[in-house]
Amino acid sequence: MVTWNWIFNRSADSRFGNSVVIVFLLAQALDGVLTYVGVTSVGHVTEGNPLVAVLMATFGFGPGLVSAKLWACGLGAALHLSGTHRLVALLSAVYFAAAILPWTALLAIAS
């Protein structure tokens, strides 16, 4: 049986926790910038996250994307303040692997 306690283990304020939340916030900002550049400059590219895509379709590329990224940053900050630093680290890694790297590759190919 797999236990996920190590991810949800709460710890006090630490250098690791502070570093991880900064990396998470930078990942959100970078994903936002790359997404905006991708959907506005590359012809037929769309956002892969359906919730973000709906926000962008409803409110426009910029406002929809900014609202989604601010919401994600707020949730990441809440996780940080609750002490679940390993979960924030895991989410940061997922963002880099599933959002930033694909956008970077797509934009490199398109340019």
Stockholm file with secondary structure:
# STOCKHOLM 1.0

chainA/1-111         MVTWNWIFNRSADSRFGNSVVIVFLLAQALDGVLTYVGVTSVGHVTEGNPLVAVLMATFGFGPGLVSAKLWACGLGAALHLSGTHRLVALLSAVYFAAAILPWTALLAIAS
#=GR chainA/1-111 SS CCCCHHHHCCCCSCHHHHHHHHHHHHHHHHHHHHHHHHHHHSTTCCCSSHHHHHHHHHHCHHHHHHHHHHHHHHHHHHHHHTTCHHHHHHHHHHHIIIIIHHHHHHHHHHC
#=GC SS_cons         CCCCHHHHCCCCSCHHHHHHHHHHHHHHHHHHHHHHHHHHHSTTCCCSSHHHHHHHHHHCHHHHHHHHHHHHHHHHHHHHHTTCHHHHHHHHHHHIIIIIHHHHHHHHHHC
//
